[in-house]
């Protein structure tokens, strides 16, 4: 059915609520802030949407759609802002039209949306009339965030807004200029980029970034209070955190002061000899520095009691983080608690020596979006520089990007010991030679060999917090290897008979038995990079690639890292920025599940580089630091045994 609407103007005094109005039977009392907000809007920009009316008996017109607008007009009359005789824009329905159908039409009639810039103009007028953003949002039925977003267009120079209205530039390009509230700066950047043909939103933001520091940026948050106390020039913004600190020199001066304060606090905490601050570290220059590290200490009774309590709580936190019900706020709070407890646990088990404290110090620098503190540095004039792989690895670990809890380190060490054992079983000749060499050198006491092998012999203890969740590859490989061993000599009877039966075995089988037994003696430990230890030097020969025998799993590894670290591994180590962005805003459980599936079976959609990164990635301390020997050596050794 088609409906003919007649556009007309009717005196306000002749308008009343239609009996069939959807709001007619509700209370006549509307929230005062709601009605007054709408009234202010009408006063500022007029009545945007006409009322839908129908003629009633007695010379009145009934309002079918627009009761709130009618109430707002009445409020303006009460405030003496308008007179009752003022004419109001209306869409009139025929008198004989069924009111129910008319009401349905009125409620479902579509209204043409205003453009974003037109919305800004309307909101700006409301602000000039004294309305707050929340009142505007209430009056128009939109969110306060949307109102504020439109009002941010006021930060854009009027000439640029007009260019967007005329479609000379896109809305995205116009909005990019709001990143700096100074109109003069905006016009300068606009003209400069127009000349080079690079008038794109990313280029605009990059140029504006060099013209000051946003209060919401990491540096801005750190220095803003002090900067404003000292009278630094600020380009204000409707949203305070988007304001810009214009004096870059003052910002840098205060930043260095804050870095020095952080360095001094860390120096005092540990008792180091000196503290320094740098805007950014020159890593090439840092190669000349030495490094000292805390040594393991035996906790006293009180410390051990506290340590046990910390480990219990850390395990509880890890369980809570796996819950599907956990919200973001709780998850982040648990992450912070986990990090603090891990640091406390490490402090209970480690300490710097007095000699190291007398010569070492602290440097604080700005990295990424936060203060990063590197401790235990020894200046070239104060001591020997540390240049081994261990120092470099620890430098990276202390960069603030990623750290592991004491519990996780312990479990990784166990997993690595099992993987080393599985790898050792693939080179029987080396295992045989190593066992014999260890026994001989231990007895003669002429040269040191290794403390890594617990050969007396006994099975090394390998406690693990989540044994059911760790990768089973190495365990399965060991079980498969064991199933092929000839163990009948153990059933020969007396100990002497068993020994005689063992002596009858072929050399190749004896070598396999030695390899299997030796594999069980490997103690848990992460790669240290220490030289002078035979086993450490041979690790890369035994196991050139940890990923041949082990992979990180969700429950035992990824589930025990913070969401930010999982995102960092995806983006920086695996070259998967899009996936990192997608997971960053979600739940940690989803990120853990993604990483588990990714490492269990790399996706076919991965690029060559991504596939290689996933196939070889391992946490720091899992890959061997030694130099792998020529692979022909292992093959020749096996051939020699087989020939015997």
N, C-alpha and C positions, 0 to 999 in steps of 0.2 A: 504494500500500500504506500503510495507517495503522499507526502505531507507538504503543504505549501506554508512556509513561514513568512510572515509579514514583518519587515524591519520597521520599527517605530520608536518613538521616544514618548515616555509616559511620566507625568509628574510623580515624584516620589510619594507624595501624600496620598495618591490613589492606588498604591501598591500594597498588597497584603499577602500573607502566606496562603497558598491554595489548599483547600481541605484535603486534596489528594497528594500533596507534597510528601515525599518519602520521609521528610523530617518533621512533618506537621504534628505528629503525635508524640514526638520526643519533647524533652524539657525545653522551654524557651530560654533557659539560662545556658549560654555557651561560655566556655572558659574566657575570662576577661582578656587574658594575654592573646588568645587566639583571635578574638573579634577586633581588639585594638590593633593587633599587628596587621590584620587584613585592612582595617580602616586606614592605617597609615599608608599602606601600599596603594589603596585607591586614591588617596589624596595626592600621593606623589606622582603616580603614572596613569591615573584614571581607571575606569572600569574596563579591564581587558576583555572579559567575556560577558556579553549581554545576558540579561536575565531571560529565562523562558517563561512566558506568561500566557494566561487565558482569561478572557473577559468573564466576570461574574455578575450576578444581579446587584443592583444598587450602585452601578457606576464604578465599581472597583475592578482591579485586575489581580488575579491570583497568581503568585509566583510558584511555578511547578519545579523549577530548577534554579537555585540561587538563594536559598533561605539565609545562609551565612553572609552572602554579599549584601542582602537586604538589611540584615542586622548591623553590618558594618556601616552601611549608609546611614542608618538610624543613629549610630554612635557619633557620626560626623555632625548630624543635626544637633544632637545633645551638646556636642562640643562647640556648637555655633561655627563650625567650619564650612557648612553648606546650609541652604535653606530647604524647607520641605517642598518648596515649589520647583526645585531643581528637576530638570528632566533627565530620565535614566534610559539608556539604550536597552531595548528589549526586542526579543523575537516572539511575535504574537502568534498563537495557534488559533485555528477557527473555533468559534463558540460551540458549534455542534460536534466537535471532535471528541471522541470518547476519552475521558480524563486518564483512565488507566493506560491506554495506548499512548496517549500524549506523554505521560510520565515516563513510560518505557523508552520512548524516543528521546526525550530530554536527557535521561540518564546515560544513554548509549551514544549520544551524538559525539562525534570526534572533534577535537580542537587541534588546529594546526600548531605544531611545536615551534617555539621561538628559537632563533639561532643562538648559539652560545654567547656571541658578542651582544646581541639584543638583551639576553638575560642579564649580562653584566651591567648594561646600561640601566636596566630596571632595578637591579639590586643596589647599584651605586646610588640611585636616587633615594631609595629607602634608607640607606646608611646616612645620607645627607639629612634626612628627616629625623634622624635619631634612633632608628631601629638597629638592634644588635643582630648579628648573623643568626643566632638561634631563634630569634623572634621572626625573622624573615623565613627561615626554614619551616617554622610552625605555620606561618600564614599561607605558604604556597604548597604545603604538603610534600616538601622535599627534605633530604638530609642536610644537616648543617655542613657536612664535608663538601657537598656539591655547591652550596652557597659560597663557602670560603674559596673553593677552587675557582669559581667564576669571578669572585671579588679580587682574586690574585691578578686578574687581567689589568687591574688598576696599576700594577707595577710596570706594565708595558707602556712605553711612550705612546701618547695619543696618535701620533703620525703612523706608528706601526699597527695600532689597532684599526685605523682607517684603511691601511693597506690590506689588512686581512679581511675587512668587511667588503672591500672592492675586489677581493680574491686575487690581489697582486702577489700575496704570499699566502702560504697555507696556514691553517690554524696551528699545526705543530710547530712551524717555524716561529710564529708569533709567540706561542707559549714558551719557547726556549729562552726568549729574552727576559722572561720573568725570573730567571735564575740570578739576575743582578738588578736590584731595585733602582739604580741610578739611571735616569732617562738619558742623560748626556752620554754615559758609557754605552748604552744600548745603541744610540744613533751612530756613534763612532764605529762600533763593531758592525752594524748594519751596512754602513757605507763601505767599510774596508772589505767585507766579504762579498758585497755586491760587485765590487770592482774585479775581484778575482774569480767570480762565478761560483763561489763556494757557500752560497746562502742556504745551508742545510742545518737542521736542528743540532746535530752532533758537533759541527764546526762552531756554531754559535756558543754552545755550552763550554766548549774547550777554550774559546777566546775569553769568555766571561770569567772562567775559573782563574785566569791569570790576572784578573783585575781586583782581586780581593778574596778573603776567606769566609766561607759561610759559617754562621754560628753553629749549624747542625753538623758540620764536618768534624772529624776526629780532633784536628788541631783546634778548630773553633771552640769545641766543647771544653778543651783543656785550658785555653787561654782567655776565653771571653770575659769572665768576671774580672780578672786582673786588667785586661785591656780597657774595659769600660771604666774601671776605677781610675785609670791613668788618663782618661779623657780621650781615648782613641776615637777617631771618626768612624761612625757606623751608618750605613745606608739601611734605613728601617724597612720592615716588611709587615704587612698585615698579620702574617703568621710569624711571631718573633724568631723562631728558630731558622727562618729563611733570610734573616737579616745578614748583611755582609760587613765584615771588618775590613775597612779600606786601606789601613796603614800596614802594608806587608812588612815593613822594617820593624815596626813595633811588635807585630805578631811573632816574628822570628826571634826577637830579643826575649820576649816572654817565654816562648817555647824552650829556648836554651836554659832559661832559669828553672823552668819546671823539670826539664831533663836532669839538671844538676841536683835539684832537690830529691828526685827519685833515686839518682845514683848514690847520693849521700845517705839516704835512708837505708838502702840495701847494704852499703858499706858498713854502717853502724850495726845492722842486724847480724852480720856474720863476723865483724871485727877485722875486715881487710885493711890494708895500709893506705889505700888511696881510692878516690872516686873521680870520674871524669864524665863529661857530657859531650856528645857530638850530634849535629843535625842528622847526619847519616854516616854509616861506617864505610870507610874505604877498605874493602875486603883484601885488596892487594897489599895495602899497608899492614893490615892485621896479620898477614902471614909471618911477619917478623916477631909477633908476640908469642910468648909461651902460654901455657895454660896449666893450672893445677886443678885437681878435682878432689872432692871429699872422699875420704877413705872409709871403708866399712868399719863399724864399731859394734861391739857386743852390747846390746841394750841391757841396762840394769833391770832389777825386778819391776820397778814402777814403770819404766819405759816399755818393758815387754807387755805389761798388763794393758797399757794404753794402746800399744801396737795391735794386740789381739782384738781389742774393742774396735779399733779403726778398720781392721780387715773384715770383721763381722759386719760392720756398717757398710763398707764398700760392696760386699757381696749382696747385701740387702738392697742397696741402691741399684745395682746391676739388674736384680730381679724386677724391681719396680719399673725400670726403664723399658722392660720388655712388655709391660702391660698395655693392652690396646685402649684402655680407659684413660690413660694419663693424658692431661692436656699440656699445651705448650708451656704455660707459665710454670707448672709443677716440674716439667721436664728440665727446663732451664735452671730452676732452683736446685734440682738434684745434681745437674751437671756442675754447678758452682760448688756445691757441697763436696762432691766427689773429687774435684780438683784440689780443694783446700785440704781435704783429708789425705789425699795422696802425697801432697807436699809435706804434710806433718809426718806421715809414715816414713818418708825418705829421710827427713831430718832426724828422726829417732834412730836411724840405722847408719847414718853417715855423718862425718865431721871432717873439717879441714885440720891439718896439722898446724902447730904453732909456727913452724918455719915457713909454711906456705902462706899463712895469714900475714906474716911480716913483709912479704915481698909482692903479694898479689893484690889486685884491685878490681874495680867495677867500672864499666862504661855503659851509660844509658844513651840510647839513640832512638830516633823516630823511625818506625818501620810499618808500612801499610797504613793502619789507622790507629796505632797505639804506641805507647812507650814500651820499648824492648830493652831489657837489661841483660848484659852479658857479664857473668861473674867469673872470678878466678883467673883473670888475665895477668900475665907477667910481662912487663915492658922489656924491650931488648936490653936496656941498661941495667935491669934488675935481675936477669936470669936467662937461662938458655931457652931458646924458642922451641916450641913443640911443633914438629912438622909431620909427625906420623899420621897415618889414616885415622887413628882413634881420635886425635885432637880435632881433625877436620869434621869428623862425624859428630862429635859432641858439640862443636861450634854450631852446626846445623840444628842439632836437637835443642840447643838453648836459644834459638832464634825466636822462640815464642810461637811457632807454628803448630807443633804437635808434640805431646809428651805422653808417656805411658805410666799407668799406676804401678806400684810395686807388685801388686798381685798379678797384673797382666804380664809384666816383665818376667816374673817367676814362671808363669805358665808357658810363655813363648820359649823360655829356655828349655823347658821340658820337651815341648814339641820339637825343638831343634835337635835335642839329643837323640830323640827317636828317629828323626829324619837322617841324622848323621849315621846312626846305626844301620838304617836301611841302605844307605849309600855305601857304607863300608862292606856290606855283604855282597856288593857287586864286584869287589876287587879282593878276592880271597888271598892272593899273593901278598898284597900290601898288608892285609890284616895279620897274616902269618908272620911276616917279617917284623911288623910293629910289635906284636906280642913277644917274640923272641928277643928283640932288641931291648924292650922295656925290662924284661926279666933279667937279662945279662947286665945292663947298666945299673939296675937297682942293686944287684948282688955285688958287683965290683965297685960301685960308687965312684967310678972314674969321671963320668960325664953326666950332666943332667939330661933327663929325657922329657917327661911330662907328668903333671899331676892330674891331667884330665882323665886318664884311664884309671879306674879304681881296681886295678889288677892286684888281687891277693889270692883269689878273685872273688867278687861278689856282685850281685845284681845291684846296679845303682838305683837309689830311690828317686822316683819321679812324680811327686804329688802334683795334681792338677785340679784347679777349681771347677772346671767344666769338661771332664774327660769325654762325656757323651757328645759334646758339641764340637770337638775339634775334628780336623780332617783325618780321615781313616786311611789315606793312601799308604803312608809309611807303615802303619800297623798291619794293614792287609798284606803288604809286600813282605814284611817280616814273617807273618804267619804262613804265607805261601812258600817262602824260603825254608822255613822249619819243616814243612810237610814233606819236603824232598830230602831231608837228612836221614841218614841211616843211624838210628838210635838203638839198634838191637843189642849193642855191646853193653848197654845199661842193664840188660836183663840176663846177663851171663851168669849171675850168681854172686859169689863173694867179690869183695872189692878187687882182689888180685885177679880173679877171672875176668872181671869187667875191664881191668886195665889191659890184660893180655888180648882180649877181644878188640879193644880199641887199637892196639898196636898192629893188628892184622888188617886194619882198614887201609884202603888205597890213599896215597898222598893227597889226591884231589878232594876226597871226602873229609880227610883230616883238616885240610885247609878251610873247607866250608864250615866244619864244626867250630874251628877256631874263630872264624869270622863272625859266626852267629853268637858265640859266647862273648867275644870281645865287644860286640855291638851292645850287649846287655850291660856292660860296665860303664858306658859313657855317661858322665854326670851332666846334669842340666847346666847350660851356660850359653849366653849370647856371644856373638863374635866380638872379640876385644881388640884385635889388631896388634896384640903384643907379639914381639919377635923373641926368638930365643927359646920358644916352646915348640918342640917337635910336632906335637899334635896340631897346634894352631897353624904352624907353617904348612901342614899337610891338608888342612881342611878343604882348600879349594881343589886339591887333587882328588880327595875323597868325594867331594860333592861340589862340582863346579857351579851347579845351579840348584838352589834349594827347591825351586818350583818343580823339579823332576820328581820330588818325593813329598811335597807338601804344598798346600794352598791355604790362604786365610779363609776362615769360615764365619758365618753370621753370628752364631751363638758364642763361640770361643774368642772371636777377635772383633769383628765389626760392631757387634752389639755392645761392646765395652768402650767404644769411642764416642765422643760428643758428635752431634749432628754436624756442627761446623767443620770438624775434622774430616768426616766422611765426604762432605761437599768439597773440601780442599783436595783430598786425594783424587776425587773424580776430575776436578778441574785442572789441577796443577800437575799431577803425576800421570794420570791416564789420558789427558787431552780430550775430555768429554764435557766442555763447558755448558752445552745445552741441557744435558742430563743433570748437571750440578745445579743449574738455576731452577729446574723443575722440582728437584728434591729439597732445595733449600727452604722453601716455604711450607713444606709438609711435615708429616710426623717422622720422628726418628725411626720408628719401626718400619716404615715404608722404605726409607733409605737403606736400612740394614738388609731388608729382603731383596732390594735391588742389587746390592753389592754381592750378596750370597749367590743369587742367580747368575750374575755377571761372571763371577770367578768360577762357578761350578761348570758353566758351559758358555764361553764368550759368544755373544750374539752374532749372527750372520751379517747383521747390518753394520758392524764395526768396520772402520777403515783399516788399512794395513798397519798403520802406526798405532792405532788404538788397540788392535788385536795383539800386537807385539808388546805393548805396554802392560796389558792385562796378563799376558802369558808369563811375563818376567817379573812383575812387581812383587816386592816383599818388604815388610817393615824393616827399618834400620836395626841392625844387629842380627838379622836372620841369615843374610848372605855372608859367605866366608870372605875374609880379607886376604888370605894367602894367594899365592900364584899357582894356578893349575899346571901340573906337569904335562908333558907330552902324553896324549891319550894312548899312543902306541906302547908306552911303558906298561900300562895295566894289561893290555892284550898280550904282550910278550910274556908277562908274569904268569897269566892263566895258561898260556900254551906250554910253558916250561913245566908247570905242575901237572898238566894233563899228560905230558910225555913221560913223567917219572913212573 
